[in-house]
């Protein structure tokens, strides 16, 4: 495992554990499986574990596993204040104390304002007293370092960097988002200010692994030395010294071991011109096929009218990346094989989703496009048949 330093010189593993995607069974996190994965990560040198108040069951699972295995002093916990739920000053303390109880700890090592969107949002938090509250918590040792996570353009990101004396930040960044979101511009600006940068969505919700166009997958497959698409994506990030830690939502020991191997030997500047040529081929192939730039973060959910927005876009993109049959099969399974339909045709154009989308996707427009492609005669016949057979 390689390590880089935070603002105060503390070592941070270049591979971080994103705790949003633990395996769930019957609607509950499989604690035994998660425990094996987290302990294997610690044994492999991972020391940064990222969760959040709104990741269902995640904080409690992390807290129970770390507590009963007595590993709290070996790890750094990062979690997030759900500032969008705050209505009055006392709410900051209420949510924070609830998080400490869930995590079974007396302090949070890295505390983020979750999905800080713009200066107006930060100004509202300032009016609620967030700055003084953070200072008090840090002085007492309950919060070791304060930062924010961000989805949006680089201009607003740079303004937020200057709005407070942050200790670190977290951005979406990968070889497809080099010039979107906070992007390279934001990464370099944070580095200039001496701030560690934690990376989320390095694989775009798995799409840079499981849903690559054939041409992109072939570019990686034919490249030497042999590496998986995931390793190619991680190496692109770790090649940049300004990147401190890359989060991966690992939910299998196999995935963990692969990522640990990748994190073992990479150093900034290791990639060659031939390597970058491989990325260029893959990027060109992906951009030629992508219809919607959805990462599957699910901030648009739940939809008031039950539309499975991320599922719809995943299937829509899959039609163009893997073929029509693959996309239609995924869409039918995700939207029709259930008691209440969740397809794009359920959309009433209310716009609730667009207010929460960190990618600023025109969701209503794209849902119409997806409906035209995915809900043809075959889909409608299939839905009627399923309802008749399953009697609902």
C-alpha positions as CSV (number, residue, x, y, z in Angstrom):
1,X,0.0,0.0,0.0
2,X,1.2,3.5,-0.9
3,X,0.5,6.4,1.4
4,X,0.2,10.2,0.8
5,X,0.0,12.9,3.4
6,X,-2.9,15.1,4.6
7,X,-2.6,18.8,5.4
8,X,-0.9,18.0,8.8
9,X,1.4,15.3,7.6
10,X,-0.6,12.3,8.6
11,X,-0.4,9.2,6.2
12,X,-3.5,8.4,4.2
13,X,-3.7,5.2,2.1
14,X,-4.0,6.0,-1.6
15,X,-6.9,3.5,-1.7
16,X,-9.8,4.5,0.5
17,X,-12.9,2.3,1.4
18,X,-16.2,3.8,0.2
19,X,-18.8,2.3,2.6
20,X,-21.9,3.2,0.6
21,X,-22.2,-0.1,-1.3
22,X,-22.1,-2.8,1.4
23,X,-23.9,-6.0,0.3
24,X,-27.5,-6.0,1.6
25,X,-29.8,-9.0,2.1
26,X,-33.5,-8.5,2.8
27,X,-33.0,-4.8,3.0
28,X,-30.3,-5.0,5.7
29,X,-26.5,-4.8,5.4
30,X,-24.8,-8.2,5.6
31,X,-22.6,-7.5,8.6
32,X,-20.6,-10.7,8.5
33,X,-19.7,-10.2,4.9
34,X,-18.9,-6.5,5.4
35,X,-16.8,-7.4,8.5
36,X,-14.6,-9.7,6.5
37,X,-14.1,-7.1,3.8
38,X,-13.3,-4.2,6.1
39,X,-10.9,-6.3,8.2
40,X,-9.1,-7.5,5.0
41,X,-8.9,-3.9,3.9
42,X,-7.2,-2.9,7.1
43,X,-4.9,-5.8,6.9
44,X,-4.0,-4.7,3.4
45,X,-3.1,-1.2,4.6
46,X,-6.3,0.8,3.9
47,X,-6.7,3.4,6.7
48,X,-9.4,5.7,5.2
49,X,-13.0,4.7,5.5
50,X,-15.7,6.9,4.1
51,X,-19.4,6.8,5.1
52,X,-22.2,9.3,5.5
53,X,-25.4,10.0,7.6
54,X,-27.6,9.2,4.6
55,X,-25.9,6.0,3.5
56,X,-28.6,3.6,4.9
57,X,-27.2,1.5,7.7
58,X,-23.6,2.3,6.8
59,X,-22.5,4.3,9.8
60,X,-23.9,1.8,12.2
61,X,-22.3,-1.1,10.4
62,X,-18.9,0.6,10.3
63,X,-19.2,1.5,14.0
64,X,-20.2,-2.0,15.1
65,X,-17.5,-3.7,13.0
66,X,-14.7,-1.4,14.2
67,X,-15.8,-1.5,17.8
68,X,-16.1,-5.3,18.2
69,X,-12.8,-5.8,16.5
70,X,-11.1,-3.0,18.4
71,X,-9.5,-1.4,15.4
72,X,-10.7,2.2,15.8
73,X,-7.2,3.4,16.5
74,X,-5.9,1.9,13.3
75,X,-8.3,3.7,11.0
76,X,-9.5,7.1,9.9
77,X,-13.3,7.5,9.7
78,X,-14.7,10.1,7.3
79,X,-18.4,10.9,7.5
80,X,-20.6,13.7,6.5
81,X,-23.0,16.3,7.9
82,X,-26.3,16.2,6.1
83,X,-26.5,20.0,5.9
84,X,-29.5,19.9,3.6
85,X,-31.5,18.6,6.5
86,X,-30.6,21.4,8.9
87,X,-33.4,23.8,9.8
88,X,-32.0,25.4,13.0
89,X,-28.6,25.8,14.6
90,X,-29.2,23.0,17.1
91,X,-29.6,20.5,14.3
92,X,-25.8,20.4,13.7
93,X,-25.2,19.0,17.1
94,X,-28.2,16.7,16.9
95,X,-27.0,15.0,13.7
96,X,-23.4,14.9,14.8
97,X,-24.2,13.2,18.1
98,X,-26.3,10.7,16.3
99,X,-23.4,9.9,14.0
100,X,-21.0,9.5,16.9
101,X,-23.5,7.0,18.5
102,X,-23.8,5.1,15.2
103,X,-20.1,5.0,14.7
104,X,-19.4,4.1,18.4
105,X,-16.6,6.7,18.6
106,X,-15.9,10.0,20.4
107,X,-14.4,11.7,17.3
108,X,-14.5,11.8,13.5
109,X,-11.2,12.1,11.8
110,X,-12.4,13.7,8.6
111,X,-15.8,15.4,8.7
112,X,-17.4,16.7,5.4
113,X,-20.2,19.0,4.5
114,X,-22.0,16.5,2.4
115,X,-22.5,17.6,-1.2
116,X,-21.9,21.3,-0.7
117,X,-23.3,22.8,-3.8
118,X,-22.6,26.5,-4.0
119,X,-21.7,29.7,-2.2
120,X,-25.4,30.3,-1.3
121,X,-25.6,27.0,0.5
122,X,-22.4,27.8,2.4
123,X,-23.7,31.2,3.3
124,X,-26.9,29.7,4.7
125,X,-24.8,27.4,6.9
126,X,-22.7,30.3,8.1
127,X,-25.9,32.0,9.1
128,X,-26.8,28.9,11.1
129,X,-23.4,29.2,12.9
130,X,-21.5,26.4,11.2
131,X,-18.1,28.1,11.3
132,X,-18.2,28.6,15.1
133,X,-19.6,25.1,15.6
134,X,-16.8,23.5,13.6
135,X,-14.1,25.5,15.4
136,X,-15.5,24.4,18.8
137,X,-15.6,20.7,17.7
138,X,-12.1,20.9,16.3
139,X,-10.8,22.6,19.5
140,X,-12.4,19.8,21.5
141,X,-11.0,17.1,19.3
142,X,-14.4,15.7,18.3
143,X,-13.7,16.7,14.7
144,X,-10.1,16.3,13.7
145,X,-10.3,17.8,10.2
146,X,-13.1,19.6,8.3
147,X,-13.8,19.5,4.6
148,X,-16.6,19.2,2.0
149,X,-17.7,17.0,-0.8
150,X,-18.6,18.6,-4.1
151,X,-20.4,17.9,-7.4
152,X,-20.5,20.8,-9.8
153,X,-18.4,22.9,-12.1
154,X,-14.8,24.1,-11.4
155,X,-15.6,27.8,-11.0
156,X,-18.0,27.2,-8.0
157,X,-15.6,24.7,-6.6
158,X,-12.8,27.2,-6.5
159,X,-15.0,29.8,-4.9
160,X,-15.9,27.3,-2.2
161,X,-12.3,26.5,-1.6
162,X,-11.8,30.2,-0.7
163,X,-14.9,30.5,1.5
164,X,-13.4,28.8,4.6
165,X,-10.1,27.5,5.9
166,X,-10.8,23.9,4.9
167,X,-8.5,20.9,5.8
168,X,-9.4,18.8,2.8
169,X,-12.0,18.3,0.1
170,X,-13.6,15.5,-2.0
171,X,-14.5,15.6,-5.6
172,X,-15.7,13.4,-8.5
173,X,-12.8,12.9,-10.8
174,X,-11.8,10.2,-13.3
175,X,-10.4,10.0,-16.8
176,X,-13.8,10.9,-18.3
177,X,-14.3,13.8,-15.9
178,X,-10.9,15.5,-16.4
179,X,-12.5,18.6,-17.9
180,X,-16.0,18.4,-16.2
181,X,-17.1,18.6,-12.6
182,X,-14.4,20.2,-10.5
183,X,-12.0,18.6,-12.9
184,X,-8.3,19.1,-13.3
185,X,-8.7,22.8,-12.6
186,X,-10.2,22.2,-9.2
187,X,-7.7,19.5,-8.3
188,X,-4.8,21.8,-9.1
189,X,-6.4,24.7,-7.2
190,X,-6.9,22.6,-4.1
191,X,-3.3,21.4,-4.3
192,X,-2.1,25.0,-4.6
193,X,-3.9,25.7,-1.3
194,X,-2.2,22.7,0.3
195,X,-5.4,20.7,0.6
196,X,-5.5,16.9,0.3
197,X,-8.0,15.8,-2.3
198,X,-10.1,12.6,-1.9
199,X,-11.6,11.2,-5.1
200,X,-15.1,9.8,-5.4
201,X,-16.6,8.1,-8.5
202,X,-13.3,6.9,-9.9
203,X,-15.2,4.3,-11.9
204,X,-18.3,6.4,-12.5
205,X,-20.4,4.1,-10.4
206,X,-18.9,1.0,-12.1
207,X,-19.6,2.2,-15.6
208,X,-15.9,2.4,-16.4
209,X,-15.7,-1.3,-15.7
210,X,-18.9,-3.1,-16.4
211,X,-20.5,-1.0,-19.1
212,X,-17.7,0.0,-21.3
213,X,-18.3,0.0,-25.1
214,X,-16.7,-2.9,-26.9
215,X,-14.0,-0.6,-28.4
216,X,-13.0,0.8,-25.0
217,X,-12.9,-2.6,-23.4
218,X,-10.8,-3.9,-26.3
219,X,-8.3,-0.9,-26.0
220,X,-7.7,-1.9,-22.4
221,X,-7.6,-5.7,-23.1
222,X,-5.0,-5.3,-25.9
223,X,-2.7,-3.0,-23.9
224,X,0.4,-4.2,-22.2
225,X,1.1,-4.9,-19.4
226,X,-2.2,-6.6,-18.8
227,X,-4.5,-4.6,-16.4
228,X,-8.2,-4.6,-15.7
229,X,-10.3,-1.6,-16.7
230,X,-10.6,-0.8,-12.9
231,X,-6.8,-0.7,-12.5
232,X,-6.4,1.5,-15.5
233,X,-8.9,3.9,-14.0
234,X,-7.2,3.9,-10.6
235,X,-3.7,4.3,-12.1
236,X,-4.8,7.3,-14.1
237,X,-5.7,9.0,-10.8
238,X,-2.7,7.8,-8.7
239,X,-0.4,9.0,-11.4
240,X,-1.2,12.5,-10.3
241,X,0.6,13.6,-7.1
242,X,-2.2,16.0,-6.3
243,X,-4.6,13.1,-5.7
244,X,-4.4,12.0,-2.1
245,X,-6.9,9.1,-1.7
246,X,-9.2,7.3,-4.2
247,X,-12.4,5.9,-2.8
248,X,-13.7,2.5,-4.0
249,X,-17.0,1.1,-3.0
250,X,-15.7,-2.4,-2.6
251,X,-18.2,-5.1,-1.8
252,X,-16.3,-8.3,-2.4
253,X,-13.0,-9.7,-1.3
254,X,-12.0,-10.3,-4.9
255,X,-12.6,-6.6,-5.8
256,X,-10.7,-5.6,-2.7
257,X,-7.7,-7.8,-3.5
258,X,-7.5,-6.5,-7.0
259,X,-7.5,-2.9,-5.8
260,X,-4.9,-3.6,-3.1
261,X,-2.6,-5.1,-5.7
262,X,-3.0,-2.0,-7.9
263,X,-2.3,0.3,-5.0
264,X,0.9,-1.5,-4.0
265,X,3.3,-0.3,-6.7
266,X,2.0,2.9,-8.4
267,X,3.9,6.1,-8.1
268,X,3.1,9.6,-9.5
269,X,4.4,10.0,-13.0
270,X,4.6,6.2,-13.7
271,X,2.3,6.3,-16.8
272,X,3.9,6.4,-20.2
273,X,2.9,8.0,-23.5
274,X,1.7,4.5,-24.6
275,X,-0.5,4.3,-21.5
276,X,-2.0,7.7,-22.3
277,X,-2.7,6.6,-25.9
278,X,-4.8,3.7,-24.4
279,X,-6.9,6.1,-22.4
280,X,-7.4,8.3,-25.4
281,X,-8.8,5.3,-27.4
282,X,-11.1,4.3,-24.5
283,X,-12.4,7.9,-24.0
284,X,-13.2,8.3,-27.6
285,X,-15.1,5.1,-27.7
286,X,-17.0,5.9,-24.5
287,X,-18.0,9.4,-25.6
288,X,-19.2,8.1,-29.0
289,X,-21.7,5.8,-27.3
290,X,-22.8,7.6,-24.1
291,X,-26.3,9.0,-24.1
292,X,-26.6,10.2,-20.5
293,X,-23.7,11.0,-18.1
294,X,-25.4,9.5,-15.1
295,X,-23.0,8.1,-12.4
296,X,-25.7,6.2,-10.5
297,X,-25.2,8.3,-7.3
298,X,-28.9,8.3,-6.7
299,X,-29.1,11.8,-5.3
300,X,-32.2,12.2,-7.6
301,X,-34.0,9.5,-5.7
302,X,-36.5,8.8,-4.4
303,X,-38.7,9.9,-7.3
304,X,-42.2,11.1,-6.0
305,X,-43.7,9.1,-8.9
306,X,-41.5,5.9,-8.5
307,X,-39.4,6.3,-11.6
308,X,-36.1,4.4,-11.3
309,X,-34.1,7.2,-12.8
310,X,-30.6,5.7,-12.4
311,X,-31.8,2.3,-13.5
312,X,-33.5,3.8,-16.6
313,X,-30.4,5.7,-17.6
314,X,-28.1,2.7,-17.0
315,X,-30.2,0.6,-19.4
316,X,-30.5,3.4,-21.9
317,X,-26.7,3.8,-22.0
318,X,-26.3,0.0,-22.2
319,X,-28.3,-0.1,-25.4
320,X,-25.5,1.9,-27.0
321,X,-22.5,0.5,-25.2
322,X,-23.4,-3.2,-25.2
323,X,-26.3,-3.7,-27.6
324,X,-30.0,-3.3,-27.8
325,X,-30.9,-6.7,-26.3
326,X,-28.6,-6.2,-23.3
327,X,-30.1,-2.7,-22.6
328,X,-33.7,-3.8,-23.1
329,X,-33.2,-6.9,-20.9
330,X,-31.8,-4.7,-18.1
331,X,-34.6,-2.2,-18.4
332,X,-37.3,-4.8,-18.3
333,X,-35.8,-6.5,-15.2
334,X,-35.4,-3.2,-13.4
335,X,-38.7,-1.6,-14.2
336,X,-41.3,-4.2,-15.1
337,X,-40.5,-7.3,-12.9
338,X,-41.9,-5.7,-9.8
339,X,-45.3,-4.9,-8.3
340,X,-45.2,-1.2,-9.1
341,X,-43.8,-0.2,-12.5
342,X,-40.8,2.2,-12.3
343,X,-40.2,3.0,-15.9
344,X,-39.6,6.3,-17.6
345,X,-43.3,6.5,-18.6
346,X,-44.2,7.1,-15.0
347,X,-42.5,10.5,-15.1
348,X,-44.9,13.5,-14.8
349,X,-42.2,16.1,-15.5
350,X,-42.3,17.6,-12.0
351,X,-38.6,18.4,-12.0
352,X,-38.0,17.3,-8.4
353,X,-35.1,15.1,-9.5
354,X,-33.3,17.9,-11.5
355,X,-32.9,20.0,-8.4
356,X,-30.8,17.3,-6.7
357,X,-28.7,16.0,-9.7
358,X,-25.0,16.7,-9.1
359,X,-24.3,16.1,-12.8
360,X,-26.9,18.8,-13.8
361,X,-28.5,16.3,-16.2
362,X,-31.7,17.5,-17.9
363,X,-33.4,14.4,-16.4
364,X,-36.9,15.1,-17.7
365,X,-35.7,15.5,-21.3
366,X,-33.5,12.4,-21.1
367,X,-36.2,10.3,-19.6
368,X,-38.4,11.1,-22.6
369,X,-35.6,10.0,-24.9
370,X,-35.1,6.8,-22.9
371,X,-38.8,6.0,-23.0
372,X,-38.9,6.3,-26.8
373,X,-36.0,3.8,-27.1
374,X,-36.8,1.4,-24.3
375,X,-40.6,1.3,-24.1
376,X,-41.4,0.0,-27.5
377,X,-44.1,-2.6,-28.5
378,X,-42.0,-5.5,-27.1
379,X,-41.7,-3.9,-23.7
380,X,-45.4,-3.1,-23.5
381,X,-46.4,-6.6,-24.5
382,X,-43.9,-8.0,-21.9
383,X,-45.4,-5.8,-19.2
384,X,-48.9,-6.9,-19.9
385,X,-47.8,-10.6,-19.9
386,X,-46.0,-10.2,-16.6
387,X,-49.0,-8.5,-15.0
388,X,-51.3,-11.3,-16.3
389,X,-49.0,-14.1,-15.1
390,X,-48.2,-12.6,-11.7
391,X,-51.7,-11.1,-11.3
392,X,-50.8,-7.6,-10.4
